[in-house]
Amino acid sequence: MLAEISFPIPLRRTFYYSLPDELELQAAPGLRVQAPLGPRAAAVGVILRVLPEKDADLTGFKELKSVTALLDETPLFPEDALELSEWMAGRWGSPPGLCLGAFYAHAPAARPAAAPAPAALAALPPPRPPEIAKLLEKLSSGPAACLLRLAPLEKREALYPAIFAAALAREGAQGLLLVPDLGFIPPLAAALEPFFPGRVGVWHARLTPKKRAEAWTGAADGRFGIMIATRTGVFLPFKDLRFSLMDGEHEEVYRQEEAEPFYHAREVLQRRMKKLGGSVLLASPCPSIETWGAAVSGELERFDAVAPAAPKGPGADVTVLDMEKYPGEMLARPLADGLRAAAAAGKQALIISGRKGYASRLFCANCSWMLRCADCGPGLTLLKTPEAGRVLLCRRCGKKTPPPAACPKCGGKVFRDYGTGTQKVQEAAARLLPGAKIARFDGDVLRGSLKTMRAALDSFSSGEADVLVGTRIALRELGAPRLGLVAFIDADSELASADFRASEKAYRSFYGAWRLLPPEGRLFIQTRESGHYVFSRLAEMDFPSFADGELAARKDFFYPPFCHIVKVRFAAHDRAALDAAAAAFLKTLSFLDGDETSEILGPVTPPGEERRKFHTEYYLVKAASEKTAARCLAAAQALPPRAGVKYFIEADPYGQH
């Protein structure tokens, strides 16, 4: 008998090994084995299937090596992790061995004996907050897929114990709580422990090897009734996983795109819980539009734990500043006056800049008019190319157009570049408030020392710094005792990006900042596109209204959740070689000819190519179904190597550059 084995290596193939007589009866799919692989005498793999030698395609195998040991008596995962990893490989294009390896990556070399169950401790009955009464009833009645909206500052500690108690009423049932940041784990663990004494475990990247092994084993043998984990917790083994809650499901950190295997924890979690027949709850103040679409379609049942804000009800004042009225000013006069007033009242201010670098766009010096792409909407970026000189580029669809000779709005013929970074804003704030202590928190600080990064943020959170200038990343970790004003200096920098999620991200930032402020606080937003529909939704701060509008726009322009995207980028020093590779790629997609439900955009040339020594361009394939997207992805990955050309292939990328 043979065993077909998958190893966690970046190869898209499996291996056949012979099974010694003494292992034939015990060998089964899902068990880990040791076997020689290349120079390694004892590589660890997972059996995919056991089959007679006559049923195996041994083409290319010069000799069959033997499995040397079985590491498990029973599979580590009660559900079919083999099937789930195969789906992951097709969905995001990573090698199947790496996808399956994600489940087994942290398993101890030898599975230890189950620890004795801890002595039962007296557990307090969690209070049942009335605002989630209907959700608790739903979770108590059986398997469910739900969406929960809750305010960012609302204490999760007050809601989550009741939610887990309702969902885990059955003896021995386990729950998983995924969080976007390990900083959320200690307060949530402290909140859950009184109601699940001795049964709350944690999982994150900073655990010591010993603690990691204890957490992994505790989940597998059922000793931990609730595991609080960061992204990779979606691959933990459980004895009886019945409920999973993803906190802040909109957070991009749940998308693994730094290294293979690529995946989105939200999708993996939903598919896994469906396989297990358990419940899943996605929680967020501003759910992703993909999740909102699932709720609108009935795939998820929606519950709200936050009351909508009334137009004139309690809440910070929102002021959208039309920068056409303040040409040449980095800090518009009303904002400058607001900053002075906040400083005089002893309040802190948070100033958000679009980016740390220089965001170059072209606008009319007279009326501040800015050109937008007529085909797909975003603002155009100014490029200076050696071939065509100054051109305006749409980073979403790749369309290029020469700059206008005159402004179509006012007839002006003078245009200026526009850009504002955090360092420029910090200098401007220092000139405006000479006696204030001003800290900065952005990507440059993040790439510096951890000590410097924390010092900048902590000085503001503790009330020591008066003003914090940063990018939107500062909103995520912020806590400020005297916060009285938040300002977005350049709201257009995100709205004008090529990312089809730009409006969603911008609104979420505005909404999150508004929730941070006390009722007497002030939110300022500077823009040259005050007519953008995002700003029309800010008066009421009504996320459902915004989300419904954004979902309709996604449908009109055929973007997720109404399609799946495959991005294929080519890079080469030789232009002819790049063109040949692109032509070969388009030829492999000939099966899309006549398919009116799919679309190919491109080629798109990323900004800044004129400063590089090589050529690069990309295509976006928008497929109406996951099956079609997987076929496009497989076709792109099957392209033969071409000398001097590099291929970069992504499924549903979270950035378009």
Secondary structure as the mmCIF struct_conf table of DSSP 4:
data_model
#
loop_
_struct_conf.conf_type_id
_struct_conf.id
_struct_conf.beg_label_comp_id
_struct_conf.beg_label_asym_id
_struct_conf.beg_label_seq_id
_struct_conf.end_label_comp_id
_struct_conf.end_label_asym_id
_struct_conf.end_label_seq_id
STRN STRN1 LEU A 2 SER A 6
BEND BEND1 PRO A 8 PRO A 10
BEND BEND2 ARG A 12 ARG A 12
STRN STRN2 PHE A 15 SER A 18
HELX_LH_PP_P HELX_LH_PP_P1 LEU A 19 PRO A 20
HELX_RH_AL_P HELX_RH_AL_P1 ASP A 21 GLU A 24
TURN_TY1_P TURN_TY1_P1 LEU A 25 GLN A 26
TURN_TY1_P TURN_TY1_P2 PRO A 29 GLY A 30
STRN STRN3 ARG A 32 LEU A 37
TURN_TY1_P TURN_TY1_P3 GLY A 38 PRO A 39
STRN STRN4 ARG A 40 LEU A 51
HELX_RH_3T_P HELX_RH_3T_P1 GLU A 53 ASP A 55
BEND BEND3 ALA A 56 ALA A 56
TURN_TY1_P TURN_TY1_P4 THR A 59 GLY A 60
BEND BEND4 LYS A 62 GLU A 63
STRN STRN5 SER A 66 SER A 66
STRN STRN6 ALA A 69 LEU A 70
BEND BEND5 GLU A 73 THR A 74
BEND BEND6 LEU A 76 LEU A 76
BEND BEND7 PRO A 78 GLU A 79
HELX_RH_AL_P HELX_RH_AL_P2 ALA A 81 TRP A 92
HELX_RH_AL_P HELX_RH_AL_P3 PRO A 96 TYR A 104
TURN_TY1_P TURN_TY1_P5 ALA A 105 HIS A 106
BEND BEND8 ALA A 109 ALA A 110
HELX_LH_PP_P HELX_LH_PP_P2 ARG A 111 ALA A 120
HELX_LH_PP_P HELX_LH_PP_P3 LEU A 124 PRO A 127
HELX_RH_3T_P HELX_RH_3T_P2 PRO A 130 ILE A 132
HELX_RH_AL_P HELX_RH_AL_P4 ALA A 133 SER A 140
TURN_TY1_P TURN_TY1_P6 SER A 141 SER A 141
BEND BEND9 GLY A 142 GLY A 142
STRN STRN7 ALA A 145 ARG A 149
TURN_TY1_P TURN_TY1_P7 PRO A 152 LEU A 153
BEND BEND10 GLU A 154 GLU A 154
HELX_RH_AL_P HELX_RH_AL_P5 ARG A 156 ALA A 167
TURN_TY1_P TURN_TY1_P8 LEU A 168 LEU A 168
BEND BEND11 ARG A 170 ARG A 170
TURN_TY1_P TURN_TY1_P9 GLU A 171 GLY A 172
STRN STRN8 GLN A 174 LEU A 178
BEND BEND12 PRO A 180 ASP A 181
HELX_RH_3T_P HELX_RH_3T_P3 LEU A 182 PHE A 184
HELX_RH_AL_P HELX_RH_AL_P6 ILE A 185 LEU A 192
TURN_TY1_P TURN_TY1_P10 GLU A 193 PHE A 195
BEND BEND13 PHE A 196 PHE A 196
TURN_TY1_P TURN_TY1_P11 PRO A 197 GLY A 198
STRN STRN9 VAL A 200 TRP A 203
TURN_TY1_P TURN_TY1_P12 ALA A 205 ARG A 206
BEND BEND14 LEU A 207 LEU A 207
HELX_RH_AL_P HELX_RH_AL_P7 PRO A 209 ALA A 220
TURN_TY1_P TURN_TY1_P13 ASP A 221 GLY A 222
BEND BEND15 GLY A 225 GLY A 225
STRN STRN10 ILE A 226 ALA A 229
HELX_RH_3T_P HELX_RH_3T_P4 ARG A 231 PHE A 235
BEND BEND16 LYS A 239 ASP A 240
STRN STRN11 LEU A 241 ASP A 247
TURN_TY1_P TURN_TY1_P14 GLY A 248 HIS A 250
HELX_RH_3T_P HELX_RH_3T_P5 GLU A 252 TYR A 254
STRN STRN12 ARG A 255 GLN A 256
BEND BEND17 GLU A 258 PRO A 261
HELX_LH_PP_P HELX_LH_PP_P4 PHE A 262 PHE A 262
STRN STRN13 TYR A 263 HIS A 264
HELX_RH_AL_P HELX_RH_AL_P8 ALA A 265 LEU A 276
TURN_TY1_P TURN_TY1_P15 GLY A 277 GLY A 277
STRN STRN14 SER A 279 SER A 284
BEND BEND18 PRO A 285 CYS A 286
HELX_RH_AL_P HELX_RH_AL_P9 ILE A 289 SER A 297
TURN_TY1_P TURN_TY1_P16 GLY A 298 GLY A 298
BEND BEND19 GLU A 299 LEU A 300
STRN STRN15 GLU A 301 ASP A 304
BEND BEND20 VAL A 306 VAL A 306
HELX_LH_PP_P HELX_LH_PP_P5 ALA A 307 ALA A 310
TURN_TY1_P TURN_TY1_P17 PRO A 311 LYS A 312
BEND BEND21 GLY A 313 GLY A 315
STRN STRN16 ASP A 317 ASP A 322
HELX_RH_3T_P HELX_RH_3T_P6 MET A 323 LYS A 325
BEND BEND22 TYR A 326 TYR A 326
TURN_TY1_P TURN_TY1_P18 PRO A 327 GLY A 328
BEND BEND23 MET A 330 LEU A 331
HELX_RH_AL_P HELX_RH_AL_P10 ARG A 333 ALA A 344
TURN_TY1_P TURN_TY1_P19 ALA A 345 GLY A 346
STRN STRN17 GLN A 348 ILE A 352
BEND BEND24 GLY A 354 GLY A 354
STRN STRN18 ARG A 355 ARG A 355
BEND BEND25 LYS A 356 GLY A 357
STRN STRN19 ARG A 361 CYS A 364
TURN_TY1_P TURN_TY1_P20 ALA A 365 CYS A 367
STRN STRN20 ARG A 372 ARG A 372
TURN_TY1_P TURN_TY1_P21 ALA A 374 CYS A 376
HELX_LH_PP_P HELX_LH_PP_P6 PRO A 378 PRO A 378
STRN STRN21 GLY A 379 GLY A 379
HELX_LH_PP_P HELX_LH_PP_P7 LEU A 380 LEU A 380
STRN STRN22 THR A 381 THR A 385
TURN_TY1_P TURN_TY1_P22 PRO A 386 ALA A 388
STRN STRN23 GLY A 389 LEU A 393
TURN_TY1_P TURN_TY1_P23 ARG A 395 CYS A 397
STRN STRN24 LYS A 400 THR A 401
HELX_LH_PP_P HELX_LH_PP_P8 PRO A 402 PRO A 404
BEND BEND26 ALA A 405 ALA A 406
TURN_TY1_P TURN_TY1_P24 PRO A 408 CYS A 410
STRN STRN25 PHE A 415 TYR A 418
STRN STRN26 GLY A 421 GLY A 421
HELX_RH_AL_P HELX_RH_AL_P11 THR A 422 LEU A 432
BEND BEND27 LEU A 433 LEU A 433
TURN_TY1_P TURN_TY1_P25 PRO A 434 GLY A 435
BEND BEND28 ALA A 436 ALA A 436
STRN STRN27 ILE A 438 PHE A 441
BEND BEND29 ASP A 442 ASP A 442
HELX_RH_AL_P HELX_RH_AL_P12 GLY A 443 ARG A 447
BEND BEND30 GLY A 448 GLY A 448
HELX_RH_AL_P HELX_RH_AL_P13 LEU A 450 SER A 461
TURN_TY1_P TURN_TY1_P26 SER A 462 GLY A 463
BEND BEND31 ASP A 466 ASP A 466
STRN STRN28 VAL A 467 GLY A 470
TURN_TY1_P TURN_TY1_P27 ARG A 472 ARG A 472
HELX_RH_AL_P HELX_RH_AL_P14 ILE A 473 ARG A 476
BEND BEND32 GLU A 477 GLU A 477
TURN_TY1_P TURN_TY1_P28 PRO A 481 ARG A 482
STRN STRN29 LEU A 483 PHE A 488
BEND BEND33 ILE A 489 ILE A 489
TURN_TY1_P TURN_TY1_P29 ALA A 491 ALA A 491
HELX_RH_AL_P HELX_RH_AL_P15 ASP A 492 LEU A 495
TURN_TY1_P TURN_TY1_P30 ALA A 496 ALA A 496
BEND BEND34 SER A 497 ALA A 498
TURN_TY1_P TURN_TY1_P31 PHE A 500 ARG A 501
HELX_RH_AL_P HELX_RH_AL_P16 ALA A 502 LEU A 516
BEND BEND35 LEU A 517 LEU A 517
TURN_TY1_P TURN_TY1_P32 PRO A 519 GLU A 520
STRN STRN30 ARG A 522 THR A 527
BEND BEND36 ARG A 528 ARG A 528
TURN_TY1_P TURN_TY1_P33 SER A 530 GLY A 531
BEND BEND37 HIS A 532 HIS A 532
HELX_RH_AL_P HELX_RH_AL_P17 TYR A 533 SER A 536
TURN_TY1_P TURN_TY1_P34 ARG A 537 MET A 541
HELX_RH_AL_P HELX_RH_AL_P18 PHE A 543 PHE A 557
TURN_TY1_P TURN_TY1_P35 PHE A 558 PHE A 558
TURN_TY1_P TURN_TY1_P36 PRO A 560 PRO A 561
BEND BEND38 PHE A 562 PHE A 562
STRN STRN31 HIS A 564 ALA A 572
BEND BEND39 HIS A 573 HIS A 573
HELX_RH_AL_P HELX_RH_AL_P19 ARG A 575 THR A 588
TURN_TY1_P TURN_TY1_P37 LEU A 589 LEU A 589
HELX_RH_3T_P HELX_RH_3T_P7 SER A 590 LEU A 592
TURN_TY1_P TURN_TY1_P38 ASP A 593 GLY A 594
TURN_TY1_P TURN_TY1_P39 GLU A 596 THR A 597
STRN STRN32 GLU A 599 VAL A 604
HELX_LH_PP_P HELX_LH_PP_P9 THR A 605 PRO A 606
TURN_TY1_P TURN_TY1_P40 PRO A 607 GLY A 608
HELX_RH_3T_P HELX_RH_3T_P8 GLU A 609 ARG A 611
BEND BEND40 ARG A 612 PHE A 614
STRN STRN33 HIS A 615 ALA A 623
BEND BEND41 ALA A 624 SER A 625
HELX_RH_AL_P HELX_RH_AL_P20 GLU A 626 GLN A 637
TURN_TY1_P TURN_TY1_P41 ALA A 638 ALA A 638
HELX_LH_PP_P HELX_LH_PP_P10 LEU A 639 PRO A 641
TURN_TY1_P TURN_TY1_P42 ALA A 643 GLY A 644
STRN STRN34 VAL A 645 ALA A 651
BEND BEND42 ASP A 652 ASP A 652
BEND BEND43 TYR A 654 TYR A 654
#
